């Protein structure tokens, strides 16, 4: 999970988490997303954070 900040610096995209088949799921993704948004809006002073995928990533657009 991560934040891709735009060149202008006021918007960012929240990227997703990739899980491997058979990997244990413990619900930490929700907490990680909450912390990233708090960091983005607080420390980085972002105006907008949205969820999505980079336009260059074709496999996750199915």
mmCIF file as gemmi writes it, N, C-alpha and C atoms, coordinates in Angstrom:
data_model
loop_
_atom_site.group_PDB
_atom_site.id
_atom_site.type_symbol
_atom_site.label_atom_id
_atom_site.label_alt_id
_atom_site.label_comp_id
_atom_site.label_asym_id
_atom_site.label_entity_id
_atom_site.label_seq_id
_atom_site.pdbx_PDB_ins_code
_atom_site.Cartn_x
_atom_site.Cartn_y
_atom_site.Cartn_z
_atom_site.occupancy
_atom_site.B_iso_or_equiv
_atom_site.pdbx_formal_charge
_atom_site.auth_seq_id
_atom_site.auth_asym_id
_atom_site.pdbx_PDB_model_num
ATOM 1 N N . UNK Axp A 1 ? 0.844 -1.156 0 1 0 ? 1 A 1
ATOM 2 C CA . UNK Axp A 1 ? 0 0 0 1 0 ? 1 A 1
ATOM 3 C C . UNK Axp A 1 ? 0.894 1.224 0 1 0 ? 1 A 1
ATOM 4 N N . UNK Axp A 2 ? 0.471 2.263 -0.686 1 0 ? 2 A 1
ATOM 5 C CA . UNK Axp A 2 ? 1.289 3.459 -0.728 1 0 ? 2 A 1
ATOM 6 C C . UNK Axp A 2 ? 0.519 4.653 -1.261 1 0 ? 2 A 1
ATOM 7 N N . UNK Axp A 3 ? 1.143 5.809 -1.222 1 0 ? 3 A 1
ATOM 8 C CA . UNK Axp A 3 ? 0.58 7.041 -1.766 1 0 ? 3 A 1
ATOM 9 C C . UNK Axp A 3 ? 1.435 7.488 -2.939 1 0 ? 3 A 1
ATOM 10 N N . UNK Axp A 4 ? 0.814 7.67 -4.093 1 0 ? 4 A 1
ATOM 11 C CA . UNK Axp A 4 ? 1.502 8.239 -5.247 1 0 ? 4 A 1
ATOM 12 C C . UNK Axp A 4 ? 1.077 9.698 -5.336 1 0 ? 4 A 1
ATOM 13 N N . UNK Axp A 5 ? 1.971 10.609 -4.974 1 0 ? 5 A 1
ATOM 14 C CA . UNK Axp A 5 ? 1.652 12.033 -4.941 1 0 ? 5 A 1
ATOM 15 C C . UNK Axp A 5 ? 1.865 12.622 -6.332 1 0 ? 5 A 1
ATOM 16 N N . UNK Axp A 6 ? 0.878 13.42 -6.8 1 0 ? 6 A 1
ATOM 17 C CA . UNK Axp A 6 ? 0.977 14.062 -8.105 1 0 ? 6 A 1
ATOM 18 C C . UNK Axp A 6 ? 2.103 15.09 -8.106 1 0 ? 6 A 1
ATOM 19 N N . UNK Axp A 7 ? 2.55 15.463 -9.294 1 0 ? 7 A 1
ATOM 20 C CA . UNK Axp A 7 ? 3.624 16.448 -9.435 1 0 ? 7 A 1
ATOM 21 C C . UNK Axp A 7 ? 3.275 17.779 -8.779 1 0 ? 7 A 1
ATOM 22 N N . UNK Axp A 8 ? 1.982 18.175 -8.848 1 0 ? 8 A 1
ATOM 23 C CA . UNK Axp A 8 ? 1.592 19.455 -8.258 1 0 ? 8 A 1
ATOM 24 C C . UNK Axp A 8 ? 1.613 19.392 -6.736 1 0 ? 8 A 1
ATOM 25 N N . UNK Axp A 9 ? 1.594 18.187 -6.163 1 0 ? 9 A 1
ATOM 26 C CA . UNK Axp A 9 ? 1.769 18.024 -4.73 1 0 ? 9 A 1
ATOM 27 C C . UNK Axp A 9 ? 0.55 18.156 -3.853 1 0 ? 9 A 1
ATOM 28 N N . UNK Axp A 10 ? -0.658 18.361 -4.418 1 0 ? 10 A 1
ATOM 29 C CA . UNK Axp A 10 ? -1.833 18.52 -3.554 1 0 ? 10 A 1
ATOM 30 C C . UNK Axp A 10 ? -2.79 17.335 -3.613 1 0 ? 10 A 1
ATOM 31 N N . UNK Axp A 11 ? -2.56 16.382 -4.506 1 0 ? 11 A 1
ATOM 32 C CA . UNK Axp A 11 ? -3.406 15.198 -4.641 1 0 ? 11 A 1
ATOM 33 C C . UNK Axp A 11 ? -2.541 13.946 -4.654 1 0 ? 11 A 1
ATOM 34 N N . UNK Axp A 12 ? -3.129 12.829 -4.233 1 0 ? 12 A 1
ATOM 35 C CA . UNK Axp A 12 ? -2.398 11.568 -4.251 1 0 ? 12 A 1
ATOM 36 C C . UNK Axp A 12 ? -3.359 10.418 -4.504 1 0 ? 12 A 1
ATOM 37 N N . UNK Axp A 13 ? -2.827 9.322 -5.02 1 0 ? 13 A 1
ATOM 38 C CA . UNK Axp A 13 ? -3.604 8.11 -5.223 1 0 ? 13 A 1
ATOM 39 C C . UNK Axp A 13 ? -3.161 7.081 -4.187 1 0 ? 13 A 1
ATOM 40 N N . UNK Axp A 14 ? -4.116 6.473 -3.524 1 0 ? 14 A 1
ATOM 41 C CA . UNK Axp A 14 ? -3.854 5.396 -2.578 1 0 ? 14 A 1
ATOM 42 C C . UNK Axp A 14 ? -3.768 4.112 -3.376 1 0 ? 14 A 1
ATOM 43 N N . UNK Axp A 15 ? -2.583 3.496 -3.419 1 0 ? 15 A 1
ATOM 44 C CA . UNK Axp A 15 ? -2.411 2.268 -4.185 1 0 ? 15 A 1
ATOM 45 C C . UNK Axp A 15 ? -2.854 1.077 -3.352 1 0 ? 15 A 1
ATOM 46 N N . UNK Axp A 16 ? -3.016 -0.048 -4 1 0 ? 16 A 1
ATOM 47 C CA . UNK Axp A 16 ? -3.586 -1.206 -3.309 1 0 ? 16 A 1
ATOM 48 C C . UNK Axp A 16 ? -2.517 -2.152 -2.782 1 0 ? 16 A 1
ATOM 49 N N . UNK Axp A 17 ? -2.991 -3.09 -2.044 1 0 ? 17 A 1
ATOM 50 C CA . UNK Axp A 17 ? -2.175 -4.116 -1.437 1 0 ? 17 A 1
ATOM 51 C C . UNK Axp A 17 ? -2.359 -5.4 -2.24 1 0 ? 17 A 1
ATOM 52 N N . UNK Axp A 18 ? -1.29 -6.093 -2.529 1 0 ? 18 A 1
ATOM 53 C CA . UNK Axp A 18 ? -1.366 -7.339 -3.291 1 0 ? 18 A 1
ATOM 54 C C . UNK Axp A 18 ? -1.251 -8.505 -2.321 1 0 ? 18 A 1
ATOM 55 N N . UNK Axp A 19 ? -2.215 -9.413 -2.381 1 0 ? 19 A 1
ATOM 56 C CA . UNK Axp A 19 ? -2.196 -10.61 -1.534 1 0 ? 19 A 1
ATOM 57 C C . UNK Axp A 19 ? -1.906 -11.836 -2.382 1 0 ? 19 A 1
ATOM 58 N N . UNK Axp A 20 ? -1.053 -12.681 -1.902 1 0 ? 20 A 1
ATOM 59 C CA . UNK Axp A 20 ? -0.756 -13.92 -2.591 1 0 ? 20 A 1
ATOM 60 C C . UNK Axp A 20 ? -1.756 -14.991 -2.176 1 0 ? 20 A 1
ATOM 61 N N . UNK Axp A 21 ? -2.102 -15.9 -3.088 1 0 ? 21 A 1
ATOM 62 C CA . UNK Axp A 21 ? -3.015 -16.993 -2.725 1 0 ? 21 A 1
ATOM 63 C C . UNK Axp A 21 ? -2.465 -17.783 -1.537 1 0 ? 21 A 1
ATOM 64 N N . UNK Axp A 22 ? -3.308 -18.043 -0.581 1 0 ? 22 A 1
ATOM 65 C CA . UNK Axp A 22 ? -2.907 -18.801 0.59 1 0 ? 22 A 1
ATOM 66 C C . UNK Axp A 22 ? -2.269 -17.964 1.692 1 0 ? 22 A 1
ATOM 67 N N . UNK Axp A 23 ? -2.068 -16.676 1.444 1 0 ? 23 A 1
ATOM 68 C CA . UNK Axp A 23 ? -1.463 -15.816 2.465 1 0 ? 23 A 1
ATOM 69 C C . UNK Axp A 23 ? -2.487 -15.543 3.566 1 0 ? 23 A 1
ATOM 70 N N . UNK Axp A 24 ? -2.047 -15.509 4.816 1 0 ? 24 A 1
ATOM 71 C CA . UNK Axp A 24 ? -2.987 -15.229 5.907 1 0 ? 24 A 1
ATOM 72 C C . UNK Axp A 24 ? -3.472 -13.777 5.847 1 0 ? 24 A 1
ATOM 73 N N . UNK Axp A 25 ? -4.757 -13.589 6.046 1 0 ? 25 A 1
ATOM 74 C CA . UNK Axp A 25 ? -5.349 -12.251 6.057 1 0 ? 25 A 1
ATOM 75 C C . UNK Axp A 25 ? -5.714 -11.931 7.501 1 0 ? 25 A 1
ATOM 76 N N . UNK Axp A 26 ? -5.15 -10.859 8.011 1 0 ? 26 A 1
ATOM 77 C CA . UNK Axp A 26 ? -5.358 -10.523 9.417 1 0 ? 26 A 1
ATOM 78 C C . UNK Axp A 26 ? -6.046 -9.177 9.606 1 0 ? 26 A 1
ATOM 79 N N . UNK Axp A 27 ? -6.488 -8.547 8.529 1 0 ? 27 A 1
ATOM 80 C CA . UNK Axp A 27 ? -7.213 -7.292 8.65 1 0 ? 27 A 1
ATOM 81 C C . UNK Axp A 27 ? -6.348 -6.071 8.864 1 0 ? 27 A 1
ATOM 82 N N . UNK Axp A 28 ? -5.058 -6.159 8.572 1 0 ? 28 A 1
ATOM 83 C CA . UNK Axp A 28 ? -4.167 -5.022 8.775 1 0 ? 28 A 1
ATOM 84 C C . UNK Axp A 28 ? -4.262 -3.995 7.644 1 0 ? 28 A 1
ATOM 85 N N . UNK Axp A 29 ? -4.859 -4.367 6.513 1 0 ? 29 A 1
ATOM 86 C CA . UNK Axp A 29 ? -4.981 -3.45 5.381 1 0 ? 29 A 1
ATOM 87 C C . UNK Axp A 29 ? -5.798 -2.217 5.709 1 0 ? 29 A 1
ATOM 88 N N . UNK Axp A 30 ? -6.884 -2.399 6.459 1 0 ? 30 A 1
ATOM 89 C CA . UNK Axp A 30 ? -7.739 -1.272 6.853 1 0 ? 30 A 1
ATOM 90 C C . UNK Axp A 30 ? -6.95 -0.283 7.693 1 0 ? 30 A 1
ATOM 91 N N . UNK Axp A 31 ? -6.201 -0.786 8.644 1 0 ? 31 A 1
ATOM 92 C CA . UNK Axp A 31 ? -5.394 0.072 9.512 1 0 ? 31 A 1
ATOM 93 C C . UNK Axp A 31 ? -4.298 0.774 8.72 1 0 ? 31 A 1
ATOM 94 N N . UNK Axp A 32 ? -3.659 0.071 7.796 1 0 ? 32 A 1
ATOM 95 C CA . UNK Axp A 32 ? -2.611 0.675 6.968 1 0 ? 32 A 1
ATOM 96 C C . UNK Axp A 32 ? -3.189 1.797 6.113 1 0 ? 32 A 1
ATOM 97 N N . UNK Axp A 33 ? -4.356 1.582 5.523 1 0 ? 33 A 1
ATOM 98 C CA . UNK Axp A 33 ? -5.007 2.611 4.724 1 0 ? 33 A 1
ATOM 99 C C . UNK Axp A 33 ? -5.364 3.836 5.552 1 0 ? 33 A 1
ATOM 100 N N . UNK Axp A 34 ? -5.88 3.618 6.747 1 0 ? 34 A 1
ATOM 101 C CA . UNK Axp A 34 ? -6.234 4.721 7.639 1 0 ? 34 A 1
ATOM 102 C C . UNK Axp A 34 ? -5.001 5.537 8.01 1 0 ? 34 A 1
ATOM 103 N N . UNK Axp A 35 ? -3.899 4.854 8.319 1 0 ? 35 A 1
ATOM 104 C CA . UNK Axp A 35 ? -2.666 5.556 8.685 1 0 ? 35 A 1
ATOM 105 C C . UNK Axp A 35 ? -2.081 6.34 7.505 1 0 ? 35 A 1
ATOM 106 N N . UNK Axp A 36 ? -2.133 5.748 6.303 1 0 ? 36 A 1
ATOM 107 C CA . UNK Axp A 36 ? -1.638 6.456 5.123 1 0 ? 36 A 1
ATOM 108 C C . UNK Axp A 36 ? -2.458 7.709 4.839 1 0 ? 36 A 1
ATOM 109 N N . UNK Axp A 37 ? -3.786 7.618 4.984 1 0 ? 37 A 1
ATOM 110 C CA . UNK Axp A 37 ? -4.622 8.791 4.753 1 0 ? 37 A 1
ATOM 111 C C . UNK Axp A 37 ? -4.375 9.861 5.807 1 0 ? 37 A 1
ATOM 112 N N . UNK Axp A 38 ? -4.208 9.455 7.054 1 0 ? 38 A 1
ATOM 113 C CA . UNK Axp A 38 ? -3.912 10.423 8.115 1 0 ? 38 A 1
ATOM 114 C C . UNK Axp A 38 ? -2.58 11.123 7.839 1 0 ? 38 A 1
ATOM 115 N N . UNK Axp A 39 ? -1.587 10.378 7.387 1 0 ? 39 A 1
ATOM 116 C CA . UNK Axp A 39 ? -0.278 10.953 7.051 1 0 ? 39 A 1
ATOM 117 C C . UNK Axp A 39 ? -0.399 11.896 5.85 1 0 ? 39 A 1
ATOM 118 N N . UNK Axp A 40 ? -1.146 11.471 4.833 1 0 ? 40 A 1
ATOM 119 C CA . UNK Axp A 40 ? -1.305 12.297 3.636 1 0 ? 40 A 1
ATOM 120 C C . UNK Axp A 40 ? -2.01 13.606 3.9 1 0 ? 40 A 1
ATOM 121 N N . UNK Axp A 41 ? -3.141 13.55 4.615 1 0 ? 41 A 1
ATOM 122 C CA . UNK Axp A 41 ? -3.889 14.776 4.904 1 0 ? 41 A 1
ATOM 123 C C . UNK Axp A 41 ? -3.203 15.625 5.978 1 0 ? 41 A 1
ATOM 124 N N . UNK Axp A 42 ? -2.553 14.967 6.923 1 0 ? 42 A 1
ATOM 125 C CA . UNK Axp A 42 ? -1.904 15.7 8.011 1 0 ? 42 A 1
ATOM 126 C C . UNK Axp A 42 ? -0.523 16.202 7.637 1 0 ? 42 A 1
ATOM 127 N N . UNK Axp A 43 ? 0.457 15.32 7.657 1 0 ? 43 A 1
ATOM 128 C CA . UNK Axp A 43 ? 1.858 15.688 7.468 1 0 ? 43 A 1
ATOM 129 C C . UNK Axp A 43 ? 2.139 16.248 6.07 1 0 ? 43 A 1
ATOM 130 N N . UNK Axp A 44 ? 1.578 15.606 5.021 1 0 ? 44 A 1
ATOM 131 C CA . UNK Axp A 44 ? 1.848 16.06 3.656 1 0 ? 44 A 1
ATOM 132 C C . UNK Axp A 44 ? 0.951 17.21 3.218 1 0 ? 44 A 1
ATOM 133 N N . UNK Axp A 45 ? -0.147 17.442 3.931 1 0 ? 45 A 1
ATOM 134 C CA . UNK Axp A 45 ? -1.053 18.541 3.595 1 0 ? 45 A 1
ATOM 135 C C . UNK Axp A 45 ? -1.78 18.358 2.27 1 0 ? 45 A 1
ATOM 136 N N . UNK Axp A 46 ? -2.098 17.101 1.918 1 0 ? 46 A 1
ATOM 137 C CA . UNK Axp A 46 ? -2.773 16.825 0.649 1 0 ? 46 A 1
ATOM 138 C C . UNK Axp A 46 ? -4.21 17.333 0.674 1 0 ? 46 A 1
ATOM 139 N N . UNK Axp A 47 ? -4.711 17.674 -0.484 1 0 ? 47 A 1
ATOM 140 C CA . UNK Axp A 47 ? -6.092 18.147 -0.645 1 0 ? 47 A 1
ATOM 141 C C . UNK Axp A 47 ? -7.04 16.972 -0.92 1 0 ? 47 A 1
ATOM 142 N N . UNK Axp A 48 ? -6.561 15.986 -1.668 1 0 ? 48 A 1
ATOM 143 C CA . UNK Axp A 48 ? -7.424 14.872 -2.08 1 0 ? 48 A 1
ATOM 144 C C . UNK Axp A 48 ? -6.594 13.592 -2.158 1 0 ? 48 A 1
ATOM 145 N N . UNK Axp A 49 ? -7.18 12.49 -1.679 1 0 ? 49 A 1
ATOM 146 C CA . UNK Axp A 49 ? -6.598 11.152 -1.826 1 0 ? 49 A 1
ATOM 147 C C . UNK Axp A 49 ? -7.674 10.274 -2.425 1 0 ? 49 A 1
ATOM 148 N N . UNK Axp A 50 ? -7.36 9.591 -3.516 1 0 ? 50 A 1
ATOM 149 C CA . UNK Axp A 50 ? -8.346 8.701 -4.126 1 0 ? 50 A 1
ATOM 150 C C . UNK Axp A 50 ? -7.74 7.313 -4.285 1 0 ? 50 A 1
ATOM 151 N N . UNK Axp A 51 ? -8.607 6.331 -4.417 1 0 ? 51 A 1
ATOM 152 C CA . UNK Axp A 51 ? -8.164 4.95 -4.623 1 0 ? 51 A 1
ATOM 153 C C . UNK Axp A 51 ? -8.211 4.656 -6.111 1 0 ? 51 A 1
ATOM 154 N N . UNK Axp A 52 ? -7.228 3.95 -6.6 1 0 ? 52 A 1
ATOM 155 C CA . UNK Axp A 52 ? -7.187 3.622 -8.014 1 0 ? 52 A 1
ATOM 156 C C . UNK Axp A 52 ? -5.954 2.828 -8.354 1 0 ? 52 A 1
ATOM 157 N N . UNK Axp A 53 ? -5.631 2.815 -9.632 1 0 ? 53 A 1
ATOM 158 C CA . UNK Axp A 53 ? -4.434 2.13 -10.094 1 0 ? 53 A 1
ATOM 159 C C . UNK Axp A 53 ? -3.788 2.98 -11.171 1 0 ? 53 A 1
ATOM 160 N N . UNK Axp A 54 ? -2.474 2.899 -11.313 1 0 ? 54 A 1
ATOM 161 C CA . UNK Axp A 54 ? -1.798 3.667 -12.353 1 0 ? 54 A 1
ATOM 162 C C . UNK Axp A 54 ? -2.294 3.258 -13.74 1 0 ? 54 A 1
ATOM 163 N N . UNK Axp A 55 ? -2.394 4.194 -14.647 1 0 ? 55 A 1
ATOM 164 C CA . UNK Axp A 55 ? -2.878 3.916 -16.005 1 0 ? 55 A 1
ATOM 165 C C . UNK Axp A 55 ? -1.97 2.932 -16.732 1 0 ? 55 A 1
ATOM 166 N N . UNK Axp A 56 ? -0.735 2.813 -16.314 1 0 ? 56 A 1
ATOM 167 C CA . UNK Axp A 56 ? 0.198 1.897 -16.981 1 0 ? 56 A 1
ATOM 168 C C . UNK Axp A 56 ? 0.024 0.459 -16.518 1 0 ? 56 A 1
ATOM 169 N N . UNK Axp A 57 ? -0.728 0.217 -15.462 1 0 ? 57 A 1
ATOM 170 C CA . UNK Axp A 57 ? -0.941 -1.13 -14.95 1 0 ? 57 A 1
ATOM 171 C C . UNK Axp A 57 ? -2.162 -1.733 -15.62 1 0 ? 57 A 1
ATOM 172 N N . UNK Axp A 58 ? -1.941 -2.7 -16.497 1 0 ? 58 A 1
ATOM 173 C CA . UNK Axp A 58 ? -3.044 -3.273 -17.25 1 0 ? 58 A 1
ATOM 174 C C . UNK Axp A 58 ? -3.651 -4.494 -16.578 1 0 ? 58 A 1
ATOM 175 N N . UNK Axp A 59 ? -2.902 -5.216 -15.76 1 0 ? 59 A 1
ATOM 176 C CA . UNK Axp A 59 ? -3.422 -6.453 -15.18 1 0 ? 59 A 1
ATOM 177 C C . UNK Axp A 59 ? -4.48 -6.223 -14.13 1 0 ? 59 A 1
ATOM 178 N N . UNK Axp A 60 ? -4.468 -5.089 -13.424 1 0 ? 60 A 1
ATOM 179 C CA . UNK Axp A 60 ? -5.452 -4.878 -12.372 1 0 ? 60 A 1
ATOM 180 C C . UNK Axp A 60 ? -6.712 -4.178 -12.874 1 0 ? 60 A 1
ATOM 181 N N . UNK Axp A 61 ? -6.802 -3.91 -14.174 1 0 ? 61 A 1
ATOM 182 C CA . UNK Axp A 61 ? -7.989 -3.256 -14.727 1 0 ? 61 A 1
ATOM 183 C C . UNK Axp A 61 ? -9.024 -4.242 -15.223 1 0 ? 61 A 1
ATOM 184 N N . UNK Axp A 62 ? -8.833 -5.519 -15.028 1 0 ? 62 A 1
ATOM 185 C CA . UNK Axp A 62 ? -9.784 -6.515 -15.534 1 0 ? 62 A 1
ATOM 186 C C . UNK Axp A 62 ? -11.075 -6.5 -14.789 1 0 ? 62 A 1
